[in-house]
Amino acid sequence: QVQLVESGGGLVQAGGSLRLSCAPSGRTLSGAVMGWFRQAPGKEREFVTAISRSGGTTDYADSVKGRFIISRDNARNTVYLQMNSLKPEDTATYYCAAYFGPLRFSTSQRTNDYNYWGEGTQVTVSS
């Protein structure tokens, strides 16, 4: 059983930065496609970013492109989401997701492609 644990959320002013971390327990990270999603109150969960097993391929939602950076450190078994130039509309619960399985894609924007999820960490950006 894989458990994903997110950390690093909090309250920040607009224009500020936060770094989220996601560390899985029970399995090594190197075999997984990793993604970050977010969900604001009253809205559907949406794709933020994803990174391939090797880290060589990344994908970003248009809303965060140029501001957010996903990275992974397989030696530390951790995935990071560096969030810069934060805006109030970035306020949401952020979820880490992992796909362990046969190689079907390098990254994915679809929630259904991920088979493990964290419980989320709250990010609040004040104006």
C-alpha positions, 0 to 999 in steps of 0.5 A, spaced: 500 500 500 502 506 498 501 512 502 502 519 499 504 525 504 504 532 502 507 538 506 508 545 505 502 548 504 500 555 508 498 562 508 501 567 503 500 573 500 499 574 493 506 575 489 509 570 494 512 563 494 511 556 497 514 549 496 510 543 496 513 536 498 510 529 496 513 523 499 510 516 498 511 511 503 511 504 502 514 504 495 520 508 491 518 514 487 522 512 481 517 508 478 511 513 478 509 518 474 507 524 479 502 529 478 499 535 482 492 537 482 488 542 486 481 543 488 478 550 490 471 550 494 465 548 489 470 547 483 472 540 480 479 537 481 483 540 476 490 538 473 496 543 475 502 539 473 506 532 472 512 529 471 515 523 468 518 517 471 525 520 469 523 527 470 525 528 463 518 530 461 513 535 465 507 538 463 503 544 466 496 547 466 496 554 462 494 557 468 500 556 472 505 555 466 511 560 468 510 560 475 510 553 478 515 548 477 515 541 478 521 537 480 523 530 483 529 527 487 528 520 486 534 519 491 530 523 497 524 519 494 520 526 494 517 530 489 516 538 489 512 543 487 515 550 487 510 555 486 512 562 485 508 569 483 502 566 487 495 569 486 489 569 490 486 564 484 491 559 486 487 558 493 485 551 493 487 544 496 493 541 493 493 534 492 499 529 490 498 523 485 502 517 483 501 512 477 505 506 479 503 501 473 505 499 466 508 504 462 502 507 458 504 515 458 510 519 460 505 524 464 497 525 464 492 530 466 487 526 467 485 524 474 483 517 473 490 515 470 493 516 477 492 510 482 494 513 489 492 520 492 495 524 498 490 527 503 491 534 500 495 540 503 491 547 503 494 553 500 491 560 501 493 566 497 491 573 500 490 579 496 
